[in-house]
Amino acid sequence: VSGLILKSLTWHWIFWISLPLLMAALVFGFIFMQNITEPTRPKIDILSIVLSTIGFGGIVYGFSSAGEGGGWSSMHVIVAIVVGVIGILVFSLRQLNMKEPMLNLSPFKYPMFVIGLLLILVCMMVMLSAMMILPLYLQTSLALSTFTAGLMLLPGGIINGLLSPIMGGLFDKFGPKWLVIPGLVIVAATMFGFTNLSVNTSIGFIVTLHITLMIGIAMIMMPAQTNGLNQLPPELYPHGTAIMNTLQQVSGAIGTAVGISILSSGARSFMENVSDPANPVNQLL
């Protein structure tokens, strides 16, 4: 849909078309969503909110700026990341010393939760970096339209969504081990396949690689998340979920930034070694 919008309209329309859908979802949730647990009244700590905003915001901004062309040696990138790390450290220390922390960090005491969290973060980095780099490759090196690039990525996204309930059933039957390990093998093999792409690679092969990648990620993410949260006592479920959701966004930003930085660095290195940098063919390659 976004590819079709970009082909026919400006990128602003992606947000204009999303806005009424989001408003409808808001109204629907307000009317029909119900509390299934007993609400609590935790104390809101303003300083914790400020520290978490500075911490996570600084890291995401720093990595995003580096990926957008600021470069890892740029002063504002370094300052943003350093400030972000300090903010998270101070935030964590405050949570550990509060009688009623806003975010209980006790889930990190459970090894299986930590393993599940790491697996999810790796999957997010791989998935979002691929979602960023693949369309760039399809539209520049292969000179495809935004709509065509979107259609090529559509099957993988649909299959990934459809597999979630199926993986849930397989998780209940076989446990996480027999899903996560093969999923990691599939993702690793697929990423190796992407390293061999060229302008002569067929569209069908790229679509197949992307579908395979999404299958592998589906085999990892849901079982890893469910198994990790299952290790926690019920009172830590909300905190474990909050930790996973928050760090997923951070890892996605980091993965995208690292991927774009590698792409930009490779492009610069390639252009420095060609005999005719002004040739449009070299710029596409």
C-alpha atoms as an extended CHARMM CRD file, in Angstrom:
* protein
*
       285  EXT
         1         1  VAL       CA              0.0000000000        0.0000000000        0.0000000000  PROA      1               0.0000000000
         2         2  SER       CA              2.8140000000        2.4110000000        0.8730000000  PROA      2               0.0000000000
         3         3  GLY       CA              4.5290000000        1.6190000000       -2.4240000000  PROA      3               0.0000000000
         4         4  LEU       CA              1.3330000000        2.4020000000       -4.3210000000  PROA      4               0.0000000000
         5         5  ILE       CA              0.9210000000        5.6740000000       -2.4110000000  PROA      5               0.0000000000
         6         6  LEU       CA              4.5240000000        6.7080000000       -3.1370000000  PROA      6               0.0000000000
         7         7  LYS       CA              4.0520000000        5.8540000000       -6.8080000000  PROA      7               0.0000000000
         8         8  SER       CA              0.8950000000        7.9620000000       -7.1390000000  PROA      8               0.0000000000
         9         9  LEU       CA              1.1550000000       10.6440000000       -4.4150000000  PROA      9               0.0000000000
        10        10  THR       CA              3.7200000000       12.2010000000       -2.0920000000  PROA      10              0.0000000000
        11        11  TRP       CA              5.0840000000       10.4560000000        1.0040000000  PROA      11              0.0000000000
        12        12  HSD       CA              2.9830000000       12.7490000000        3.2360000000  PROA      12              0.0000000000
        13        13  TRP       CA             -0.1230000000       10.7960000000        2.1980000000  PROA      13              0.0000000000
        14        14  ILE       CA              1.1460000000        7.6940000000        3.9880000000  PROA      14              0.0000000000
        15        15  PHE       CA              0.4620000000        9.5260000000        7.2530000000  PROA      15              0.0000000000
        16        16  TRP       CA             -2.7560000000       11.2130000000        6.1100000000  PROA      16              0.0000000000
        17        17  ILE       CA             -4.2590000000        7.8650000000        5.0850000000  PROA      17              0.0000000000
        18        18  SER       CA             -3.0720000000        6.2060000000        8.3170000000  PROA      18              0.0000000000
        19        19  LEU       CA             -4.5800000000        8.9350000000       10.5160000000  PROA      19              0.0000000000
        20        20  PRO       CA             -8.3140000000        8.0860000000       10.1080000000  PROA      20              0.0000000000
        21        21  LEU       CA             -7.5320000000        4.3710000000       10.5130000000  PROA      21              0.0000000000
        22        22  LEU       CA             -5.7380000000        5.0580000000       13.7760000000  PROA      22              0.0000000000
        23        23  MET       CA             -8.5650000000        7.2740000000       14.9820000000  PROA      23              0.0000000000
        24        24  ALA       CA            -11.0760000000        4.5330000000       14.1780000000  PROA      24              0.0000000000
        25        25  ALA       CA             -8.9530000000        2.0190000000       16.1040000000  PROA      25              0.0000000000
        26        26  LEU       CA             -8.8430000000        4.4140000000       19.0600000000  PROA      26              0.0000000000
        27        27  VAL       CA            -12.6350000000        4.7570000000       19.1310000000  PROA      27              0.0000000000
        28        28  PHE       CA            -13.0910000000        0.9950000000       18.6920000000  PROA      28              0.0000000000
        29        29  GLY       CA            -10.7180000000        0.2640000000       21.5650000000  PROA      29              0.0000000000
        30        30  PHE       CA            -12.3780000000        2.8480000000       23.8110000000  PROA      30              0.0000000000
        31        31  ILE       CA            -15.7960000000        1.2640000000       23.2320000000  PROA      31              0.0000000000
        32        32  PHE       CA            -15.0420000000       -2.4460000000       23.2080000000  PROA      32              0.0000000000
        33        33  MET       CA            -11.7730000000       -3.0710000000       25.0800000000  PROA      33              0.0000000000
        34        34  GLN       CA            -12.2260000000       -4.3630000000       28.6250000000  PROA      34              0.0000000000
        35        35  ASN       CA             -9.9230000000       -4.8330000000       31.6020000000  PROA      35              0.0000000000
        36        36  ILE       CA             -9.3910000000       -8.5320000000       32.3050000000  PROA      36              0.0000000000
        37        37  THR       CA             -7.1760000000       -7.9910000000       35.3400000000  PROA      37              0.0000000000
        38        38  GLU       CA             -7.6020000000       -5.9730000000       38.5000000000  PROA      38              0.0000000000
        39        39  PRO       CA             -6.3180000000       -2.4170000000       37.8950000000  PROA      39              0.0000000000
        40        40  THR       CA             -3.6210000000       -1.1540000000       40.2410000000  PROA      40              0.0000000000
        41        41  ARG       CA             -2.6280000000        2.3640000000       41.1850000000  PROA      41              0.0000000000
        42        42  PRO       CA              1.1720000000        2.4890000000       41.0040000000  PROA      42              0.0000000000
        43        43  LYS       CA              2.8950000000        5.7340000000       41.8900000000  PROA      43              0.0000000000
        44        44  ILE       CA              4.0620000000        7.7350000000       38.8810000000  PROA      44              0.0000000000
        45        45  ASP       CA              7.6650000000        8.8410000000       39.3300000000  PROA      45              0.0000000000
        46        46  ILE       CA              8.2890000000       11.8920000000       37.1430000000  PROA      46              0.0000000000
        47        47  LEU       CA             12.0770000000       11.6370000000       37.4340000000  PROA      47              0.0000000000
        48        48  SER       CA             11.9850000000        8.0350000000       36.1840000000  PROA      48              0.0000000000
        49        49  ILE       CA              9.9440000000        9.1290000000       33.1610000000  PROA      49              0.0000000000
        50        50  VAL       CA             12.4430000000       11.9100000000       32.4020000000  PROA      50              0.0000000000
        51        51  LEU       CA             15.4480000000        9.5930000000       32.7890000000  PROA      51              0.0000000000
        52        52  SER       CA             13.9400000000        6.8690000000       30.6070000000  PROA      52              0.0000000000
        53        53  THR       CA             13.0390000000        9.4230000000       27.9460000000  PROA      53              0.0000000000
        54        54  ILE       CA             16.5580000000       10.8320000000       27.9170000000  PROA      54              0.0000000000
        55        55  GLY       CA             18.1320000000        7.3740000000       28.0140000000  PROA      55              0.0000000000
        56        56  PHE       CA             16.1760000000        5.5470000000       25.3340000000  PROA      56              0.0000000000
        57        57  GLY       CA             15.5800000000        8.6860000000       23.2970000000  PROA      57              0.0000000000
        58        58  GLY       CA             19.2740000000        9.5510000000       23.2670000000  PROA      58              0.0000000000
        59        59  ILE       CA             20.3300000000        6.0990000000       22.0940000000  PROA      59              0.0000000000
        60        60  VAL       CA             17.6620000000        5.8800000000       19.3840000000  PROA      60              0.0000000000
        61        61  TYR       CA             18.4310000000        9.4150000000       18.1780000000  PROA      61              0.0000000000
        62        62  GLY       CA             22.1790000000        8.7660000000       18.1590000000  PROA      62              0.0000000000
        63        63  PHE       CA             21.9800000000        5.5460000000       16.1800000000  PROA      63              0.0000000000
        64        64  SER       CA             19.3560000000        6.9620000000       13.8180000000  PROA      64              0.0000000000
        65        65  SER       CA             21.5040000000       10.0380000000       13.1420000000  PROA      65              0.0000000000
        66        66  ALA       CA             24.5080000000        7.8350000000       12.4130000000  PROA      66              0.0000000000
        67        67  GLY       CA             22.4730000000        5.7440000000       10.0040000000  PROA      67              0.0000000000
        68        68  GLU       CA             21.0570000000        8.7970000000        8.2380000000  PROA      68              0.0000000000
        69        69  GLY       CA             24.5180000000       10.0070000000        7.2640000000  PROA      69              0.0000000000
        70        70  GLY       CA             25.7850000000       11.7040000000       10.3990000000  PROA      70              0.0000000000
        71        71  GLY       CA             28.5440000000        9.1150000000       10.7020000000  PROA      71              0.0000000000
        72        72  TRP       CA             29.6900000000        7.3280000000       13.8480000000  PROA      72              0.0000000000
        73        73  SER       CA             32.4300000000        9.9100000000       14.4280000000  PROA      73              0.0000000000
        74        74  SER       CA             30.0110000000       12.8440000000       14.3690000000  PROA      74              0.0000000000
        75        75  MET       CA             30.0420000000       14.7350000000       17.6500000000  PROA      75              0.0000000000
        76        76  HSD       CA             26.2660000000       14.9710000000       18.0280000000  PROA      76              0.0000000000
        77        77  VAL       CA             25.9730000000       11.2180000000       17.4300000000  PROA      77              0.0000000000
        78        78  ILE       CA             28.5790000000       10.4400000000       20.0950000000  PROA      78              0.0000000000
        79        79  VAL       CA             27.0490000000       12.9030000000       22.5680000000  PROA      79              0.0000000000
        80        80  ALA       CA             23.5250000000       11.5330000000       22.0140000000  PROA      80              0.0000000000
        81        81  ILE       CA             24.6070000000        7.9160000000       22.5540000000  PROA      81              0.0000000000
        82        82  VAL       CA             26.7120000000        8.7570000000       25.6280000000  PROA      82              0.0000000000
        83        83  VAL       CA             23.9050000000       10.8190000000       27.1630000000  PROA      83              0.0000000000
        84        84  GLY       CA             21.4750000000        8.0010000000       26.3770000000  PROA      84              0.0000000000
        85        85  VAL       CA             23.6490000000        5.3490000000       28.0450000000  PROA      85              0.0000000000
        86        86  ILE       CA             24.1320000000        7.5270000000       31.1290000000  PROA      86              0.0000000000
        87        87  GLY       CA             20.3800000000        8.1830000000       31.2720000000  PROA      87              0.0000000000
        88        88  ILE       CA             19.5910000000        4.4540000000       31.1540000000  PROA      88              0.0000000000
        89        89  LEU       CA             22.2050000000        3.6780000000       33.8280000000  PROA      89              0.0000000000
        90        90  VAL       CA             20.8130000000        6.3310000000       36.1710000000  PROA      90              0.0000000000
        91        91  PHE       CA             17.2630000000        5.1950000000       35.4110000000  PROA      91              0.0000000000
        92        92  SER       CA             18.1750000000        1.5730000000       36.2050000000  PROA      92              0.0000000000
        93        93  LEU       CA             19.9040000000        2.5230000000       39.4630000000  PROA      93              0.0000000000
        94        94  ARG       CA             16.8630000000        4.5300000000       40.5070000000  PROA      94              0.0000000000
        95        95  GLN       CA             14.5280000000        1.6010000000       39.7870000000  PROA      95              0.0000000000
        96        96  LEU       CA             16.7110000000       -0.7610000000       41.8050000000  PROA      96              0.0000000000
        97        97  ASN       CA             16.6120000000        1.5760000000       44.8080000000  PROA      97              0.0000000000
        98        98  MET       CA             12.9110000000        2.4730000000       44.7340000000  PROA      98              0.0000000000
        99        99  LYS       CA             10.4770000000        0.7110000000       47.0420000000  PROA      99              0.0000000000
       100       100  GLU       CA              7.8700000000        0.6240000000       44.2430000000  PROA      100             0.0000000000
       101       101  PRO       CA              9.7850000000        0.9720000000       40.9370000000  PROA      101             0.0000000000
       102       102  MET       CA              7.9410000000        2.0670000000       37.8330000000  PROA      102             0.0000000000
       103       103  LEU       CA              9.8010000000       -0.6470000000       35.9120000000  PROA      103             0.0000000000
       104       104  ASN       CA             10.8380000000       -3.6340000000       37.9780000000  PROA      104             0.0000000000
       105       105  LEU       CA             14.1330000000       -4.9820000000       36.6090000000  PROA      105             0.0000000000
       106       106  SER       CA             13.8230000000       -8.2970000000       38.4400000000  PROA      106             0.0000000000
       107       107  PRO       CA             12.9980000000      -10.1900000000       35.1850000000  PROA      107             0.0000000000
       108       108  PHE       CA             16.6980000000       -9.9420000000       34.3430000000  PROA      108             0.0000000000
       109       109  LYS       CA             17.3470000000      -12.3770000000       37.2010000000  PROA      109             0.0000000000
       110       110  TYR       CA             15.6950000000      -15.1530000000       35.1620000000  PROA      110             0.0000000000
       111       111  PRO       CA             18.1790000000      -16.6260000000       32.6330000000  PROA      111             0.0000000000
       112       112  MET       CA             15.5520000000      -17.9430000000       30.2050000000  PROA      112             0.0000000000
       113       113  PHE       CA             13.8930000000      -14.5330000000       30.0840000000  PROA      113             0.0000000000
       114       114  VAL       CA             17.2360000000      -12.9360000000       29.2090000000  PROA      114             0.0000000000
       115       115  ILE       CA             17.8970000000      -15.5380000000       26.4910000000  PROA      115             0.0000000000
       116       116  GLY       CA             14.4310000000      -14.9980000000       25.0140000000  PROA      116             0.0000000000
       117       117  LEU       CA             14.9310000000      -11.2330000000       25.1320000000  PROA      117             0.0000000000
       118       118  LEU       CA             18.2720000000      -11.4560000000       23.3090000000  PROA      118             0.0000000000
       119       119  LEU       CA             16.7590000000      -13.6610000000       20.6080000000  PROA      119             0.0000000000
       120       120  ILE       CA             13.9120000000      -11.1950000000       20.0900000000  PROA      120             0.0000000000
       121       121  LEU       CA             16.3130000000       -8.2510000000       19.8810000000  PROA      121             0.0000000000
       122       122  VAL       CA             18.4380000000      -10.0150000000       17.2570000000  PROA      122             0.0000000000
       123       123  CYS       CA             15.3040000000      -10.8180000000       15.2370000000  PROA      123             0.0000000000
       124       124  MET       CA             14.1400000000       -7.2150000000       15.3700000000  PROA      124             0.0000000000
       125       125  MET       CA             17.5430000000       -5.9600000000       14.2280000000  PROA      125             0.0000000000
       126       126  VAL       CA             17.5970000000       -8.4250000000       11.3240000000  PROA      126             0.0000000000
       127       127  MET       CA             13.9830000000       -7.8510000000       10.3020000000  PROA      127             0.0000000000
       128       128  LEU       CA             13.9530000000       -4.0520000000       10.4050000000  PROA      128             0.0000000000
       129       129  SER       CA             17.3720000000       -3.6780000000        8.7860000000  PROA      129             0.0000000000
       130       130  ALA       CA             16.2180000000       -5.9990000000        5.9710000000  PROA      130             0.0000000000
       131       131  MET       CA             12.9780000000       -4.0150000000        5.6240000000  PROA      131             0.0000000000
       132       132  MET       CA             15.0650000000       -0.8690000000        5.2180000000  PROA      132             0.0000000000
       133       133  ILE       CA             17.8770000000       -2.1200000000        2.9680000000  PROA      133             0.0000000000
       134       134  LEU       CA             15.9330000000       -4.4430000000        0.6360000000  PROA      134             0.0000000000
       135       135  PRO       CA             13.5990000000       -1.7180000000       -0.7270000000  PROA      135             0.0000000000
       136       136  LEU       CA             16.6170000000        0.5520000000       -1.2840000000  PROA      136             0.0000000000
       137       137  TYR       CA             18.3430000000       -2.2230000000       -3.2200000000  PROA      137             0.0000000000
       138       138  LEU       CA             15.2360000000       -3.0050000000       -5.2620000000  PROA      138             0.0000000000
       139       139  GLN       CA             14.5840000000        0.6270000000       -6.1530000000  PROA      139             0.0000000000
       140       140  THR       CA             18.1860000000        1.6680000000       -6.8590000000  PROA      140             0.0000000000
       141       141  SER       CA             20.2240000000       -1.2970000000       -8.0720000000  PROA      141             0.0000000000
       142       142  LEU       CA             17.2950000000       -3.0220000000       -9.8320000000  PROA      142             0.0000000000
       143       143  ALA       CA             15.5190000000        0.2550000000      -10.7520000000  PROA      143             0.0000000000
       144       144  LEU       CA             12.1130000000       -1.0760000000       -9.6760000000  PROA      144             0.0000000000
       145       145  SER       CA              9.2010000000        1.1820000000       -8.7170000000  PROA      145             0.0000000000
       146       146  THR       CA              8.1240000000        1.6160000000       -5.1050000000  PROA      146             0.0000000000
       147       147  PHE       CA              4.9410000000       -0.3060000000       -5.8400000000  PROA      147             0.0000000000
       148       148  THR       CA              6.8420000000       -3.2640000000       -7.3280000000  PROA      148             0.0000000000
       149       149  ALA       CA              9.2590000000       -3.2890000000       -4.3830000000  PROA      149             0.0000000000
       150       150  GLY       CA              6.3090000000       -3.3140000000       -1.9980000000  PROA      150             0.0000000000
       151       151  LEU       CA              4.6750000000       -6.2110000000       -3.8500000000  PROA      151             0.0000000000
       152       152  MET       CA              7.9140000000       -8.2070000000       -3.6270000000  PROA      152             0.0000000000
       153       153  LEU       CA              8.0160000000       -7.8060000000        0.1540000000  PROA      153             0.0000000000
       154       154  LEU       CA              4.2980000000       -8.4800000000        0.6040000000  PROA      154             0.0000000000
       155       155  PRO       CA              4.3510000000      -12.3340000000        0.5360000000  PROA      155             0.0000000000
       156       156  GLY       CA              6.9570000000      -12.5240000000        3.2980000000  PROA      156             0.0000000000
       157       157  GLY       CA              4.9830000000      -10.1740000000        5.5310000000  PROA      157             0.0000000000
       158       158  ILE       CA              1.7210000000      -12.0470000000        4.9940000000  PROA      158             0.0000000000
       159       159  ILE       CA              3.3260000000      -15.4370000000        5.6440000000  PROA      159             0.0000000000
       160       160  ASN       CA              5.0150000000      -14.1360000000        8.7900000000  PROA      160             0.0000000000
       161       161  GLY       CA              1.6470000000      -12.9590000000       10.1250000000  PROA      161             0.0000000000
       162       162  LEU       CA             -0.1780000000      -16.1640000000        9.2220000000  PROA      162             0.0000000000
       163       163  LEU       CA              2.5040000000      -18.3230000000       10.8390000000  PROA      163             0.0000000000
       164       164  SER       CA              2.1990000000      -16.7010000000       14.2820000000  PROA      164             0.0000000000
       165       165  PRO       CA             -0.8240000000      -18.7820000000       15.4640000000  PROA      165             0.0000000000
       166       166  ILE       CA              0.6490000000      -21.8770000000       13.8100000000  PROA      166             0.0000000000
       167       167  MET       CA              3.9250000000      -21.4060000000       15.6900000000  PROA      167             0.0000000000
       168       168  GLY       CA              1.8810000000      -20.9790000000       18.8590000000  PROA      168             0.0000000000
       169       169  GLY       CA              0.3570000000      -24.4190000000       18.3700000000  PROA      169             0.0000000000
       170       170  LEU       CA              3.7440000000      -25.9660000000       17.5890000000  PROA      170             0.0000000000
       171       171  PHE       CA              5.1950000000      -24.2680000000       20.6750000000  PROA      171             0.0000000000
       172       172  ASP       CA              2.5280000000      -25.8690000000       22.8530000000  PROA      172             0.0000000000
       173       173  LYS       CA              3.2490000000      -29.2680000000       21.2940000000  PROA      173             0.0000000000
       174       174  PHE       CA              7.0480000000      -29.3220000000       21.0130000000  PROA      174             0.0000000000
       175       175  GLY       CA              8.3180000000      -26.4660000000       23.1940000000  PROA      175             0.0000000000
       176       176  PRO       CA             10.6380000000      -23.6310000000       22.1020000000  PROA      176             0.0000000000
       177       177  LYS       CA             13.8210000000      -25.6150000000       21.4190000000  PROA      177             0.0000000000
       178       178  TRP       CA             12.5820000000      -27.3840000000       18.2860000000  PROA      178             0.0000000000
       179       179  LEU       CA             11.3710000000      -24.1070000000       16.7970000000  PROA      179             0.0000000000
       180       180  VAL       CA             13.9930000000      -21.5640000000       17.8170000000  PROA      180             0.0000000000
       181       181  ILE       CA             17.1150000000      -23.5410000000       16.8270000000  PROA      181             0.0000000000
       182       182  PRO       CA             15.8820000000      -24.4090000000       13.2940000000  PROA      182             0.0000000000
       183       183  GLY       CA             14.6340000000      -20.8280000000       13.0000000000  PROA      183             0.0000000000
       184       184  LEU       CA             18.1050000000      -19.4720000000       13.7770000000  PROA      184             0.0000000000
       185       185  VAL       CA             19.6180000000      -21.7930000000       11.1740000000  PROA      185             0.0000000000
       186       186  ILE       CA             17.0910000000      -20.6050000000        8.5760000000  PROA      186             0.0000000000
       187       187  VAL       CA             17.7240000000      -16.9200000000        9.3490000000  PROA      187             0.0000000000
       188       188  ALA       CA             21.5080000000      -17.3830000000        9.2120000000  PROA      188             0.0000000000
       189       189  ALA       CA             21.2960000000      -19.2590000000        5.8970000000  PROA      189             0.0000000000
       190       190  THR       CA             18.9850000000      -16.6140000000        4.4510000000  PROA      190             0.0000000000
       191       191  MET       CA             21.2720000000      -13.7660000000        5.4910000000  PROA      191             0.0000000000
       192       192  PHE       CA             24.1420000000      -15.5920000000        3.7920000000  PROA      192             0.0000000000
       193       193  GLY       CA             21.9840000000      -15.8220000000        0.6760000000  PROA      193             0.0000000000
       194       194  PHE       CA             21.4470000000      -12.0620000000        0.7260000000  PROA      194             0.0000000000
       195       195  THR       CA             25.2160000000      -11.5110000000        0.6810000000  PROA      195             0.0000000000
       196       196  ASN       CA             25.3370000000      -12.9910000000       -2.8380000000  PROA      196             0.0000000000
       197       197  LEU       CA             22.7440000000      -10.7050000000       -4.4360000000  PROA      197             0.0000000000
       198       198  SER       CA             23.7050000000       -8.8570000000       -7.6040000000  PROA      198             0.0000000000
       199       199  VAL       CA             21.9620000000       -6.9450000000      -10.3790000000  PROA      199             0.0000000000
       200       200  ASN       CA             21.6090000000      -10.2670000000      -12.1920000000  PROA      200             0.0000000000
       201       201  THR       CA             19.7590000000      -11.9650000000       -9.3230000000  PROA      201             0.0000000000
       202       202  SER       CA             16.2220000000      -12.9150000000      -10.3040000000  PROA      202             0.0000000000
       203       203  ILE       CA             13.2380000000      -11.3090000000       -8.6230000000  PROA      203             0.0000000000
       204       204  GLY       CA             11.8540000000      -14.7400000000       -7.7600000000  PROA      204             0.0000000000
       205       205  PHE       CA             15.0270000000      -15.6310000000       -5.8610000000  PROA      205             0.0000000000
       206       206  ILE       CA             14.8690000000      -12.3950000000       -3.8330000000  PROA      206             0.0000000000
       207       207  VAL       CA             11.1890000000      -12.9580000000       -2.9850000000  PROA      207             0.0000000000
       208       208  THR       CA             11.9750000000      -16.5340000000       -1.9320000000  PROA      208             0.0000000000
       209       209  LEU       CA             14.8230000000      -15.3710000000        0.2860000000  PROA      209             0.0000000000
       210       210  HSD       CA             12.5870000000      -12.7850000000        1.9520000000  PROA      210             0.0000000000
       211       211  ILE       CA              9.8050000000      -15.3210000000        2.5290000000  PROA      211             0.0000000000
       212       212  THR       CA             12.3180000000      -17.7580000000        4.0280000000  PROA      212             0.0000000000
       213       213  LEU       CA             13.6830000000      -15.0150000000        6.2890000000  PROA      213             0.0000000000
       214       214  MET       CA             10.1860000000      -14.2000000000        7.5480000000  PROA      214             0.0000000000
       215       215  ILE       CA              9.4930000000      -17.8930000000        8.2070000000  PROA      215             0.0000000000
       216       216  GLY       CA             12.6820000000      -18.1780000000       10.2640000000  PROA      216             0.0000000000
       217       217  ILE       CA             11.8510000000      -15.0310000000       12.2480000000  PROA      217             0.0000000000
       218       218  ALA       CA              8.3360000000      -16.3440000000       12.9530000000  PROA      218             0.0000000000
       219       219  MET       CA              9.8910000000      -19.5520000000       14.3040000000  PROA      219             0.0000000000
       220       220  ILE       CA             12.0610000000      -17.5410000000       16.7040000000  PROA      220             0.0000000000
       221       221  MET       CA             10.1380000000      -14.4970000000       17.9290000000  PROA      221             0.0000000000
       222       222  MET       CA              6.8600000000      -15.8770000000       19.2610000000  PROA      222             0.0000000000
       223       223  PRO       CA              8.3570000000      -18.9820000000       20.9620000000  PROA      223             0.0000000000
       224       224  ALA       CA             11.2380000000      -16.9590000000       22.4270000000  PROA      224             0.0000000000
       225       225  GLN       CA              8.9230000000      -14.2680000000       23.7810000000  PROA      225             0.0000000000
       226       226  THR       CA              6.3700000000      -16.7110000000       25.1900000000  PROA      226             0.0000000000
       227       227  ASN       CA              8.9920000000      -18.9710000000       26.7460000000  PROA      227             0.0000000000
       228       228  GLY       CA             10.8160000000      -15.9940000000       28.2500000000  PROA      228             0.0000000000
       229       229  LEU       CA              7.6960000000      -14.5250000000       29.8310000000  PROA      229             0.0000000000
       230       230  ASN       CA              6.5790000000      -17.9550000000       31.0710000000  PROA      230             0.0000000000
       231       231  GLN       CA              9.6370000000      -18.0630000000       33.3330000000  PROA      231             0.0000000000
       232       232  LEU       CA              8.4150000000      -15.0310000000       35.2840000000  PROA      232             0.0000000000
       233       233  PRO       CA              6.0440000000      -15.0460000000       38.2410000000  PROA      233             0.0000000000
       234       234  PRO       CA              2.6560000000      -13.4590000000       37.4020000000  PROA      234             0.0000000000
       235       235  GLU       CA              3.4390000000      -10.2070000000       39.2160000000  PROA      235             0.0000000000
       236       236  LEU       CA              6.3780000000       -9.6070000000       36.8610000000  PROA      236             0.0000000000
       237       237  TYR       CA              4.4650000000      -10.2340000000       33.6040000000  PROA      237             0.0000000000
       238       238  PRO       CA              3.7240000000       -6.5210000000       32.9970000000  PROA      238             0.0000000000
       239       239  HSD       CA              7.3210000000       -5.5290000000       33.7060000000  PROA      239             0.0000000000
       240       240  GLY       CA              8.7490000000       -8.2980000000       31.5170000000  PROA      240             0.0000000000
       241       241  THR       CA              6.4310000000       -7.3150000000       28.6750000000  PROA      241             0.0000000000
       242       242  ALA       CA              7.3690000000       -3.6400000000       29.0500000000  PROA      242             0.0000000000
       243       243  ILE       CA             11.0860000000       -4.5020000000       28.9640000000  PROA      243             0.0000000000
       244       244  MET       CA             10.6710000000       -6.5810000000       25.8050000000  PROA      244             0.0000000000
       245       245  ASN       CA              8.5330000000       -3.9990000000       24.0100000000  PROA      245             0.0000000000
       246       246  THR       CA             10.8480000000       -1.1190000000       24.8750000000  PROA      246             0.0000000000
       247       247  LEU       CA             14.0780000000       -2.8480000000       23.9160000000  PROA      247             0.0000000000
       248       248  GLN       CA             12.5320000000       -4.1030000000       20.6730000000  PROA      248             0.0000000000
       249       249  GLN       CA             12.1350000000       -0.5040000000       19.5190000000  PROA      249             0.0000000000
       250       250  VAL       CA             15.7000000000        0.3380000000       20.5370000000  PROA      250             0.0000000000
       251       251  SER       CA             17.1540000000       -2.7460000000       18.8290000000  PROA      251             0.0000000000
       252       252  GLY       CA             15.1530000000       -1.9930000000       15.6890000000  PROA      252             0.0000000000
       253       253  ALA       CA             16.6220000000        1.5090000000       15.5420000000  PROA      253             0.0000000000
       254       254  ILE       CA             20.1190000000        0.1560000000       16.1670000000  PROA      254             0.0000000000
       255       255  GLY       CA             19.7810000000       -2.5630000000       13.5210000000  PROA      255             0.0000000000
       256       256  THR       CA             18.4900000000       -0.1000000000       10.9410000000  PROA      256             0.0000000000
       257       257  ALA       CA             21.2670000000        2.3990000000       11.6860000000  PROA      257             0.0000000000
       258       258  VAL       CA             24.0040000000       -0.2200000000       11.5330000000  PROA      258             0.0000000000
       259       259  GLY       CA             22.6160000000       -1.6470000000        8.2950000000  PROA      259             0.0000000000
       260       260  ILE       CA             22.3760000000        1.7460000000        6.6030000000  PROA      260             0.0000000000
       261       261  SER       CA             25.8770000000        2.6700000000        7.8290000000  PROA      261             0.0000000000
       262       262  ILE       CA             27.3420000000       -0.5130000000        6.3590000000  PROA      262             0.0000000000
       263       263  LEU       CA             25.4580000000        0.1160000000        3.1170000000  PROA      263             0.0000000000
       264       264  SER       CA             26.6980000000        3.7200000000        2.9040000000  PROA      264             0.0000000000
       265       265  SER       CA             30.2590000000        2.7110000000        3.7210000000  PROA      265             0.0000000000
       266       266  GLY       CA             30.2250000000       -0.0030000000        1.0630000000  PROA      266             0.0000000000
       267       267  ALA       CA             28.8210000000        2.4100000000       -1.5160000000  PROA      267             0.0000000000
       268       268  ARG       CA             31.5200000000        4.9900000000       -0.7700000000  PROA      268             0.0000000000
       269       269  SER       CA             34.2600000000        2.3620000000       -0.9430000000  PROA      269             0.0000000000
       270       270  PHE       CA             32.9150000000        1.0870000000       -4.2670000000  PROA      270             0.0000000000
       271       271  MET       CA             32.7000000000        4.5520000000       -5.8110000000  PROA      271             0.0000000000
       272       272  GLU       CA             36.2670000000        5.3590000000       -4.7380000000  PROA      272             0.0000000000
       273       273  ASN       CA             37.5990000000        2.3840000000       -6.7010000000  PROA      273             0.0000000000
       274       274  VAL       CA             35.6990000000        2.7050000000       -9.9820000000  PROA      274             0.0000000000
       275       275  SER       CA             37.2610000000        4.4040000000      -12.9810000000  PROA      275             0.0000000000
       276       276  ASP       CA             34.1690000000        6.4750000000      -13.8490000000  PROA      276             0.0000000000
       277       277  PRO       CA             32.2200000000        7.5210000000      -10.6990000000  PROA      277             0.0000000000
       278       278  ALA       CA             29.8890000000        9.7380000000      -12.7380000000  PROA      278             0.0000000000
       279       279  ASN       CA             28.6050000000        6.7900000000      -14.7530000000  PROA      279             0.0000000000
       280       280  PRO       CA             24.9490000000        6.1480000000      -13.7140000000  PROA      280             0.0000000000
       281       281  VAL       CA             25.5040000000        2.3940000000      -13.9920000000  PROA      281             0.0000000000
       282       282  ASN       CA             28.2330000000        2.5530000000      -11.3270000000  PROA      282             0.0000000000
       283       283  GLN       CA             25.9900000000        4.6180000000       -9.0900000000  PROA      283             0.0000000000
       284       284  LEU       CA             23.2850000000        1.9510000000       -9.3180000000  PROA      284             0.0000000000
       285       285  LEU       CA             25.7420000000       -0.8670000000       -8.5740000000  PROA      285             0.0000000000
